[in-house]
Amino acid sequence: MIEAIVDGFNQAQLYLFEGVVEPLVFGLGGGNLLEEAFAATGWLLAGLIQILVMLTFIRALERWRPVEAVTDRAAVHVDVVYTLIHRLGLFRLVMFFSIDPAWDWLAGQMRLAGVPSFQLDALWPGVTDLPLVSFVLYLLVFDGVNYWLHRAQHQWNWWWALHSLHHSQRQMTLWSDNRNHLLDDVIRDAVFVLLARFIGVEPGQFVALVAVSQLMENLQHANVRVWFGSVFERLVVSPRFHRRHHSIGIGHESDGKGTLGGHNFAVLFAFWDVIFGTADFKLQWDATGVRDQLPEEGGRDYGRGFWAQQWLGVLRLFQRA
């Protein structure tokens, strides 16, 4: 089945590339970038599939059993902008021309220095012949690293200054996952690109890993009153489990009084929080946001529009906002 899905995706990518992207690249005089354009087509196709799933399945869940009525639709519309920037490949395109060349140079220098390559799935004989097992193995490694990165975002003041933008959304919906400061995204993206190269993830696998992770995170942020039961809730992050992470004074504070920390840092698999003692399984759906947004706590402004949010994040980073 995995092979059939991969073959279908590859055929669709080739069709989209030959029918739309390749003529456009030639028309813009970029004939020397066809290989890169083909890779970008894969990201575009994966993003379009994600948006289709979001608009059908996840949106249906939000209509079926919402946590709260959405009253600030302007804030949600800004989240849609963030999502389109990431899922349609615009962020990846900027990374390709700015950051990725540095990783290519670094990888080349490592090979010249004789640094041996590393294939994670080669540690277990036969895993390379089992695509699903290999995929899950990579997913576990990525998610374990993601857990610790997420904890760092909540414990290092400079990183929280950027990451707090993600938590400032008072109306969480399926679109809220990509509501991040772009500098925050650059840091995390750099870590996972380097990790993928280090453990030997193929480009196609990397696209699939990112796409599956993002769809699961869309579900987690959705405005839906759903949890996965007392057992499964401890294995996979549910909308309830992650909403607790976004709860005011709980998800981003260790004492409810402003000290950085919090609970429920796992991105995909909740057992990371269980193992490291940061899980909070209280079955309730709280108001979301950051404590200092509240009028009685100072009413900090995190910005209403995309550019205002990005600029205020920079000011917070330098402690000027």
KEZAVEX-560795 format. One record per residue (C-alpha): z, x negated, y negated. Coordinates in steps of 0.25 Angstrom, whole numbers, plus 2048, in hexadecimal, padded with zeros to 3 digits. Each point is the difference from the previous one (the first is absolute). Example, Ala and Ser with C-alpha at 12.3 -4.5 7.8 and 13.67 -1.06 7.14 Angstrom:
> 81F, 7CF, 812
> 7FE, 7FA, 7F2
END
This chain:
> 800, 800, 800
> 803, 7F5, 7F7
> 7F3, 7F9, 802
> 7F9, 80E, 7FD
> 807, 801, 7F3
> 7FD, 7F2, 7FC
> 7F2, 801, 804
> 7FF, 80D, 7F8
> 806, 7FA, 7F4
> 7F7, 7F4, 800
> 7F4, 809, 801
> 804, 808, 7F4
> 803, 7F3, 7F8
> 7F2, 7FB, 804
> 7FA, 80D, 7FC
> 807, 801, 7F2
> 7FD, 7F1, 7FD
> 7F1, 801, 803
> 7FE, 80E, 7FA
> 809, 7FE, 7F3
> 807, 7F3, 7FE
> 7F5, 7F6, 803
> 7F5, 806, 7F7
> 80B, 801, 7F5
> 804, 7F1, 802
> 7F1, 7FC, 800
> 7FE, 808, 7F3
> 80B, 7F9, 7F9
> 7FB, 7F2, 804
> 80B, 7FD, 80A
> 7F7, 7FD, 80C
> 809, 7F4, 803
> 80C, 809, 802
> 7FB, 808, 80B
> 80A, 7FB, 80A
> 80C, 803, 7F7
> 7F9, 80E, 7FC
> 800, 803, 80F
> 80F, 7FD, 801
> 803, 808, 7F4
> 7F8, 80C, 806
> 80A, 800, 80B
> 80C, 802, 7F6
> 7F8, 80B, 7F9
> 7FD, 807, 80D
> 80F, 7FF, 804
> 804, 805, 7F3
> 7F7, 80C, 800
> 805, 804, 80E
> 80F, 7FE, 7FB
> 7FD, 80A, 7F4
> 7FA, 80A, 80A
> 80C, 800, 809
> 809, 801, 7F4
> 7F9, 80C, 7FA
> 7FF, 807, 80D
> 80C, 7FD, 809
> 80B, 7FB, 7F7
> 7FD, 809, 7F4
> 800, 80C, 80A
> 80E, 7FB, 804
> 804, 800, 7F1
> 7FB, 80F, 7FE
> 807, 804, 80D
> 80E, 7FB, 7FD
> 802, 7F9, 7F3
> 80E, 7FA, 7FC
> 7FE, 805, 7F1
> 7F6, 806, 7F7
> 7F7, 7F6, 7F9
> 802, 803, 7F1
> 7FC, 7F2, 7FA
> 7F1, 800, 805
> 7FD, 7F6, 7F5
> 809, 7F6, 807
> 7F9, 803, 80D
> 7F2, 7FE, 7FA
> 804, 7F2, 7FC
> 804, 7FD, 80F
> 7F2, 805, 804
> 7FA, 7F5, 7F7
> 809, 7F6, 807
> 7FB, 805, 80D
> 7F1, 800, 7FD
> 802, 7F1, 7FA
> 805, 7FC, 80E
> 7F9, 808, 80A
> 7F2, 7FF, 7FA
> 801, 7F1, 800
> 801, 7FD, 7F1
> 80D, 7F8, 802
> 7FA, 7F9, 80C
> 7F4, 7FC, 7F7
> 808, 7FA, 7F5
> 808, 7F8, 80B
> 7F3, 7FB, 806
> 7FC, 7FA, 7F3
> 80D, 7FB, 7FB
> 80A, 7FD, 80B
> 7F9, 7FF, 80D
> 7F8, 7F4, 7FD
> 80D, 7F9, 7FF
> 804, 804, 80E
> 7F3, 7FB, 805
> 802, 7F3, 7F9
> 80E, 7FF, 806
> 7FB, 803, 80E
> 7F5, 7F6, 7FF
> 80A, 7F5, 7FC
> 809, 804, 80B
> 7F5, 7FE, 80A
> 7FC, 7F2, 7FA
> 80F, 7FC, 801
> 7FF, 803, 80F
> 80A, 80C, 7FF
> 7FE, 807, 80D
> 7FB, 80F, 800
> 809, 80B, 806
> 7FD, 80C, 808
> 80B, 80A, 802
> 7FA, 808, 80B
> 7FD, 7F3, 808
> 80F, 7FE, 803
> 7FF, 80C, 80A
> 7F5, 7FE, 80A
> 7F6, 80C, 801
> 804, 806, 7F3
> 7F3, 7FD, 7F9
> 7F9, 809, 80B
> 809, 80B, 7FC
> 7FC, 804, 7F2
> 80B, 80B, 7FE
> 80B, 7F6, 804
> 7FB, 7F5, 7F7
> 7FF, 80A, 7F5
> 80F, 805, 802
> 804, 7F2, 801
> 7FA, 7FC, 7F2
> 806, 80D, 7FA
> 80E, 7FC, 805
> 7FF, 7F3, 7F9
> 7FA, 805, 7F3
> 80B, 80B, 800
> 80B, 7F6, 802
> 7FC, 7F7, 7F5
> 7FE, 80C, 7F7
> 80E, 805, 803
> 806, 7F3, 7FA
> 7F6, 800, 7F4
> 804, 80E, 7FD
> 80F, 7FB, 800
> 7FD, 7F5, 7F7
> 7F9, 80A, 7F6
> 80D, 807, 800
> 809, 7F4, 7FF
> 7F9, 7F6, 7F6
> 801, 805, 7F2
> 7F3, 7FA, 7FC
> 7F9, 807, 80B
> 807, 80D, 7FE
> 7FB, 800, 7F2
> 7F2, 802, 806
> 804, 808, 80C
> 808, 80A, 7F8
> 7F3, 806, 7FB
> 7FE, 805, 80F
> 80D, 807, 800
> 7FF, 806, 7F2
> 7F7, 80C, 805
> 809, 80C, 7FF
> 7F5, 809, 807
> 7FD, 7F9, 80D
> 7F3, 804, 807
> 7F6, 7FB, 80A
> 7FA, 7F8, 7F5
> 80D, 7F8, 7FC
> 7FF, 7F5, 80A
> 7F6, 7F7, 7F7
> 808, 803, 7F3
> 804, 7F1, 7FE
> 7FF, 7F5, 7F6
> 7F3, 7F8, 802
> 807, 7F3, 800
> 80A, 805, 80B
> 7F3, 804, 808
> 7FA, 7F2, 7FE
> 80D, 7F9, 805
> 801, 809, 80C
> 7F1, 7FF, 803
> 800, 7F1, 7FF
> 80C, 800, 80B
> 7F8, 808, 80A
> 7F3, 7F9, 7FE
> 807, 7F3, 803
> 807, 806, 80C
> 7F3, 806, 805
> 7FA, 7F3, 800
> 80C, 7F9, 806
> 801, 809, 80C
> 7F1, 801, 802
> 7FD, 80E, 7FC
> 7F1, 803, 800
> 7FB, 806, 7F3
> 7FC, 80D, 807
> 80F, 801, 806
> 805, 7FD, 7F2
> 7F9, 80C, 7FA
> 805, 809, 80C
> 80E, 7FB, 7FE
> 800, 803, 7F1
> 7F9, 80D, 802
> 80A, 805, 80A
> 80C, 7FB, 7F9
> 7FC, 807, 7F3
> 7FD, 80D, 806
> 80E, 800, 806
> 806, 7FD, 7F3
> 7F8, 80B, 7F9
> 807, 80A, 80A
> 80E, 7F9, 7FD
> 7FE, 803, 7F1
> 7FB, 80E, 802
> 807, 80C, 7FA
> 803, 806, 80D
> 80D, 804, 807
> 7FE, 7F9, 80D
> 808, 7F7, 809
> 7FE, 7FA, 80E
> 80C, 804, 808
> 80D, 7F9, 803
> 7F9, 7F6, 809
> 7F2, 7FE, 7FB
> 806, 7FF, 7F2
> 806, 7F3, 804
> 7F3, 7FA, 804
> 7F5, 804, 7F6
> 802, 803, 7F1
> 7FF, 80E, 7FC
> 7FE, 807, 7F3
> 80F, 804, 800
> 805, 7F1, 803
> 7F7, 7FB, 7F5
> 804, 80A, 7F6
> 80E, 7FC, 802
> 7FB, 7F2, 7FC
> 7FB, 806, 7F3
> 80C, 808, 7FD
> 807, 7FD, 7F3
> 80C, 7F7, 802
> 7FE, 7FF, 80F
> 7F3, 7F9, 803
> 800, 7F5, 7F6
> 80F, 7FE, 7FE
> 80B, 7FA, 809
> 80C, 807, 7FA
> 7FA, 80C, 7F8
> 804, 7F9, 7F3
> 7F3, 7F8, 7FD
> 802, 7F3, 809
> 7F3, 7FD, 806
> 7FE, 803, 80F
> 7FF, 80D, 807
> 7FC, 806, 80D
> 7F4, 803, 809
> 7F7, 7F4, 7FD
> 7F7, 801, 80C
> 7F2, 803, 7FD
> 7FA, 805, 80E
> 80B, 7FE, 80A
> 80E, 805, 7FD
> 807, 7F8, 80B
> 7FF, 7F4, 7F6
> 80B, 807, 7F8
> 808, 803, 80C
> 800, 7F2, 805
> 803, 7FA, 7F2
> 80A, 80B, 7FC
> 7F9, 806, 7F4
> 7FD, 80E, 807
> 804, 80D, 7F9
> 7FD, 80C, 809
> 807, 80B, 7F8
> 7F7, 80C, 801
> 7FE, 804, 7F2
> 7F5, 800, 7F6
> 805, 7FB, 7F2
> 7FA, 7FE, 7F2
> 7F8, 7F4, 7FF
> 7FF, 7F5, 7F5
> 808, 7F5, 7FA
> 80E, 802, 7FB
> 7FD, 7FA, 7F2
> 7F5, 80A, 7FE
> 80A, 80B, 7FE
> 804, 804, 7F2
> 80F, 7FE, 803
> 7FC, 7F1, 805
> 7F8, 7FC, 7F4
> 7F3, 807, 803
> 7F7, 7F4, 802
> 7F1, 802, 7FE
> 7F8, 7FC, 80C
> 7F3, 805, 7F9
> 7F7, 80C, 802
> 7F2, 7FA, 802
> 7FB, 7F5, 808
> 7FF, 7F5, 7F6
> 80D, 804, 7F9
> 807, 7FF, 80E
> 7FA, 7F2, 802
> 804, 7FB, 7F2
> 80E, 805, 801
> 801, 7F9, 80E
> 7FC, 7F3, 7F9
> 80B, 802, 7F5
> 80B, 803, 80B
> 7FC, 7F3, 807
> 803, 7F9, 7F3
> 80C, 809, 7FD
> 7FA, 805, 7F4
> 800, 80F, 804
END
